[in-house]
Amino acid sequence: MTLSDPIFTTLDPDQRKAVLHDGGPLLLVAGAGSGKTRAIVARILRLIHDGVPARSILGITFTNRAAGEMRERVVKALSSGGSASVGDLLGRSFPAPDPRRPDLPWLGTFHAFGASLLRRHGDRIGLSPRFVIYDVRDQHDALKGILKELNIDEKKFPPSKFAWLIERSKRDGVTVEAAALAAGWRFVSMAEQVGKAYDAALQEAGAADFADLIRLPVTLLRGAPDVLDSIRAEYRHFLVDEFQDVDAAQAELTELIALGADSFCAVGDEDQSIYGWRGASAGPMLSFERRYPGARVIHLSTNYRSRASILSVAGALISKNRMRREKEIVPSREGGQPPVMAVYPDQEAEGREVAAAVAREIGSGVAPTEIAVFYRVNAQSRAVEDALRMLRIPYVLRGALSFYERAAVRDAVSYLKWFLNPADAVSLKRLLKFPRRGVGEATLSRAREASRREGVPLPETLRRIPNLAPLFDFRDLWFSELPQMSPAEAMHALLKGAGYLDALEAAAKDPGPDRDGAGKEEDLENVRELFRVAEGFPGAGEDALREFLEKMTLAAEENGGEESEAVRLMTLHNAKGLEFDVVFLVGLEDGLLPHSRSLESNAELEEERRLFYVGLTRAREKAFLSLARRRNLFGSFRDTIPSRFLYDLPSALVKWDGAPPAAAPSAAPQRPVEIRYEREEPPGAGRPRRVRHPIFGEGKVEAVEGDGSDRKIIARFAVYGLKKILVRAVAMEFID
């Protein structure tokens, strides 16, 4: 480790305080672009050099990518040579690291940690250490079978609805019927029936779903004090990143471990809490001092990402939220181009102009990978995609079907899951579809009934089915040779011996598309790519193969676009954690941002404002904002209303483009554009002839309705057409 190591030489005073914090709970409020990963890694290294065993450090993140980046930085720093120690750099004396020590901190996601905990101690709650993990598709297939058994019409009651209720119940620690009641669902008894059948199906298959990977560890640690004590003794120093995104179950799991730790560091920013729809809440972060008495709070206030011109607008926007800590954002990069706001006649014009602006940025030397277009809902991408294709600008949709979600890859994973756990009925059902083996739903259903009636394991009754006997015989042979095989060898032998690979190669010779719209040759190539992934995985035998399978299953939850020299298109939710030189935010209209579903709730409105803030703070150099006067979404055209969040943007700091000159807010006095709830009457006894609106621009007044606080004007604007406006609600300038 040398003085030139950027992990230490670039620490600012706030980061240094966080790194040097000794014991007890610490809340690190890390704003956008504030170098939080650098601070977290430096803190881990400081603990190690302070004599803390690396294996006693537990770090939790929300994505495998973030965990991998953190792990890579730690390994690189620990393996670097040089005479300068961390103590030299931080002004303290630390023991020199032992280069022979191979251990590292445990760094991973909540779900990976939960799975690890259950592999080791799950037998205490009746869960086999060989359990398989059901992902979203597996859960859907299991629920689909349950609905069929219960004679429930899945068109009226889709599996996804029950999956949502089940996930909510596990996340909130309540029964499925309680979750149904809280959601206002009338069919509570049906929800209870499906929930119980689903739990039974998981137990029968020896499986756990993703929500279980958090819920069951909480159940385990609460019910087994000795296990909790052993985990607390093992992990003396605890860090949790993205703390603003924890749900109730994750917050409880965190608290169980943190309250026994020598040090606990939570890192987050409530201004970037944008996943309320999946149960995430900034509540644990905002109540941190109450939950953890004696906690210290440190703010990372310097932003190293965005130009000052962008941060000024973003700061003014987010300051309108009430559920937040007051904080200062200090730009390290001064100047910059003010965000540009453009108004277009419709979404097609918006798409064309955005594509043209993208082409100009690429022409000026900006790499396509450093340009992103953000939108609130996926349906908005179509107009931008069409325009980019017309200009032959390559683009990639982030959040589209990922490698691990492709049909052939899911088939291969199903074979692995079932060969390792023949009680997994969901994986068996999938693998029987290709190649066909003459075993249908009715046969499987009879086998399950026989298993329950006779009280024998499901694999025993399945083995009696003539068409499945050869598969079981091959499984026995494969298992006998498994201890000597690497994960890649085991998977290849399995798929070859089970006939899947031969069937896939035969299908690849036939023309035409396969599942997921992919070509059949592409299916084969996807499986070959899976073999290449497995080749890089170490170890041999069942344990190594199970670990490989677990990492694949967890990775499947993180969809992402393919890496290529292309412009990135994505929803604002998918933009979290990324940064680009140039960012376009399209569709800034009420009903889109904020979304129509959030208009009746202040809490949801604040989350929508945070989405806008997250989008703005992804930009390093430039931000372009736009809206359309008319938009066709979901099959019908409608006139739009500018996003109410535009009133939060300081007019002096935003450059307006695409509207008549008189419409620019800069034509008005230099003050923030804002919505006002008290407003004096229009001047003069008669009707004003013209009005200047902060968003619509200058317009001609056609009529005035009502009196006093209910007074409205009807005005025609050059860009927006005829609008009716409540006088007291908007800061407007009246022109006689």
Secondary structure as UniProt FT lines:
FT   TURN            3..4
FT   HELIX           6..9
FT   HELIX           13..20
FT   STRAND          24..30
FT   TURN            32..33
FT   HELIX           36..49
FT   TURN            50..51
FT   HELIX           54..56
FT   STRAND          57..61
FT   HELIX           64..79
FT   HELIX           86..90
FT   TURN            99..100
FT   STRAND          106..109
FT   HELIX           110..121
FT   HELIX           122..125
FT   TURN            129..130
FT   STRAND          132..134
FT   HELIX           136..149
FT   TURN            150..151
FT   TURN            154..156
FT   HELIX           159..172
FT   HELIX           176..182
FT   TURN            183..184
FT   HELIX           188..205
FT   STRAND          207..209
FT   TURN            210..211
FT   HELIX           212..223
FT   HELIX           225..234
FT   STRAND          237..240
FT   HELIX           243..245
FT   HELIX           248..258
FT   TURN            259..260
FT   STRAND          263..268
FT   HELIX           270..272
FT   HELIX           276..278
FT   HELIX           283..286
FT   HELIX           288..291
FT   TURN            293..294
FT   STRAND          296..300
FT   STRAND          302..307
FT   HELIX           308..318
FT   TURN            319..320
FT   STRAND          330..333
FT   STRAND          340..346
FT   HELIX           347..363
FT   TURN            364..365
FT   HELIX           368..370
FT   STRAND          371..375
FT   HELIX           378..380
FT   HELIX           381..390
FT   TURN            391..392
FT   STRAND          395..397
FT   TURN            398..399
FT   HELIX           403..405
FT   HELIX           407..420
FT   TURN            422..423
FT   HELIX           425..431
FT   TURN            434..435
FT   HELIX           441..454
FT   HELIX           458..463
FT   TURN            466..468
FT   HELIX           469..481
FT   HELIX           482..484
FT   HELIX           487..497
FT   TURN            498..499
FT   HELIX           500..508
FT   HELIX           515..517
FT   HELIX           520..535
FT   HELIX           541..555
FT   TURN            556..557
FT   STRAND          567..571
FT   HELIX           572..575
FT   TURN            576..577
FT   STRAND          580..585
FT   STRAND          591..592
FT   TURN            593..594
FT   HELIX           596..598
FT   TURN            599..600
FT   HELIX           602..616
FT   TURN            617..618
FT   STRAND          619..633
FT   TURN            634..635
FT   STRAND          636..639
FT   HELIX           644..648
FT   HELIX           651..653
FT   STRAND          655..657
FT   HELIX           661..663
FT   HELIX           665..667
FT   STRAND          690..693
FT   TURN            694..696
FT   STRAND          697..705
FT   HELIX           708..710
FT   STRAND          712..717
FT   TURN            718..720
FT   STRAND          721..726
FT   HELIX           727..729
FT   STRAND          733..735
//
